[in-house]
């Protein structure tokens, strides 16, 4: 099983550690003075080392006694890629071929919750939608990173439900910021899986289910923009730093694309699953 490193709350404190079948190993109690959060662990390039050391340690908490947080606390940047699967581009029905460069937008950390927490539907709109995506976390910073060496800059993988308030992405002429940043409308997690090599991400199956029904299913081998391209392109205009989170795009099948649309409602359960990473699960409540 792949190593799983998470940020979680237990015993009234926010901690980080390894998630095993027997429970959660509290690594922050052992290394917190050196690396206060997983951001510092990532910056030190120590994620895989901690995962290896945790393998021989007993669990400090039962899994039922922890609450997951988003894995990287307060990342400097949360950058999301739009329209990154072939069928997704066709959903727009605008007759345009896939663009030569990725569409990007920014999200704020407080727009996300952790695994097991509820997404919150705001009173301003019933149009809460889901988008299952794979997350890459930057481990080695850089500017103008070549595609050939781009994967050397990945520290870990995770999952995202990039929840969206659909009518609020159409409030202005050409931006989506509002509809993508309502508090607690998306999720990231459950944990970080340390990145090893290209084979780990070359052909991941990504699936999103709502109340057990498959709504989205595709593979990373079909992405319009590869992980290498995304990192190289983003680092052209901004310096990537350790702990930066890049959300890499969702397959076709979001609720907005049904006729009539199917919005998320209180009581729904959304699961985003990817090979080798795990399952990110969230419910829905009204604010």
C-alpha positions, 0 to 999 in steps of 0.5 A, spaced: 500 500 500 502 507 498 504 511 504 499 516 506 501 522 510 495 527 512 493 533 516 488 531 521 485 534 528 485 529 534 485 531 541 483 538 540 490 539 536 491 539 529 497 534 527 500 531 521 502 523 521 501 517 517 494 513 516 495 506 517 490 500 517 491 500 525 490 508 525 494 514 525 501 515 527 502 522 530 508 524 526 508 531 529 509 530 536 515 527 534 518 532 528 513 538 530 519 542 533 523 541 526 517 541 521 511 545 524 506 543 519 506 538 512 508 545 508 515 545 512 516 537 511 515 538 504 519 544 503 525 539 507 524 534 502 522 529 508 515 526 506 518 520 503 523 519 509 517 520 514 513 515 511 518 510 511 519 511 519 512 511 520 511 504 517 515 501 524 511 505 529 504 504 533 498 508 531 497 513 536 490 515 534 484 510 532 481 513 525 475 514 528 478 519 533 481 524 527 478 529 523 481 530 516 484 537 514 486 539 507 493 536 507 497 542 506 495 547 511 495 554 508 499 553 501 501 559 498 498 558 491 492 553 489 492 553 482 486 550 478 486 547 471 480 548 467 477 543 461 483 538 461 479 532 458 477 531 451 470 530 452 470 536 457 472 541 451 466 538 447 461 540 452 462 547 451 459 546 444 462 552 441 466 549 435 473 550 438 478 545 438 482 544 445 486 550 446 494 550 446 495 552 453 491 550 459 485 555 462 487 557 469 484 560 475 485 561 483 482 558 489 483 560 496 484 555 502 478 556 506 474 554 500 476 547 501 474 542 507 478 535 508 475 528 507 469 526 511 467 533 512 461 536 509 461 541 503 456 547 504 451 549 500 450 557 500 444 560 501 445 565 495 445 559 490 442 551 489 447 550 484 452 546 488 456 542 483 462 537 483 468 536 479 473 530 481 480 531 480 487 529 481 492 534 485 499 535 485 503 538 490 509 541 489 516 539 492 521 543 489 520 550 487 522 553 481 521 558 475 520 557 468 521 549 469 522 545 463 517 540 461 523 535 461 524 535 468 517 538 471 516 531 474 522 532 479 518 538 482 512 534 485 512 532 492 506 528 492 499 526 489 492 527 492 485 528 490 480 534 490 472 535 489 473 542 486 466 544 488 463 550 484 457 554 484 455 554 477 451 560 476 456 564 480 461 563 475 457 567 470 456 573 474 461 577 470 464 577 462 470 572 463 471 570 470 470 564 474 473 566 481 466 568 485 463 561 483 469 557 485 471 560 492 465 560 496 467 558 503 467 550 504 464 548 497 470 544 495 474 538 498 482 536 498 484 529 501 484 525 504 492 525 504 498 526 501 501 520 497 508 521 496 510 521 488 515 516 486 515 516 478 512 517 471 509 511 471 505 513 478 501 518 474 501 516 467 494 512 466 491 513 473 483 512 473 479 517 476 472 516 478 467 521 481 460 518 484 454 521 487 450 517 492 454 511 489 452 512 481 458 513 477 458 520 474 465 522 472 470 516 469 476 517 465 484 516 465 490 521 466 493 518 459 487 522 456 488 529 459 489 534 454 495 538 458 500 533 461 502 534 468 509 536 465 506 541 461 502 544 467 508 545 471 512 548 466 506 553 463 504 555 470 512 556 472 513 561 466 509 566 469 509 565 477 515 562 481 512 555 484 514 554 491 514 547 496 507 546 498 503 549 492 497 545 490 495 544 483 488 541 481 489 538 474 482 538 471 476 534 471 473 529 466 466 530 463 460 528 467 459 534 472 452 535 474 451 542 470 451 537 464 445 533 465 438 535 462 436 538 466 442 539 471 443 535 477 445 539 483 448 537 489 443 537 495 443 536 503 444 528 504 448 527 498 455 523 498 460 524 493 466 520 492 472 521 488 477 515 487 483 514 483 488 508 483 493 508 488 491 515 491 484 513 495 477 515 496 475 522 498 468 522 501 464 528 503 457 529 504 453 536 503 449 540 508 446 547 507 449 553 510 
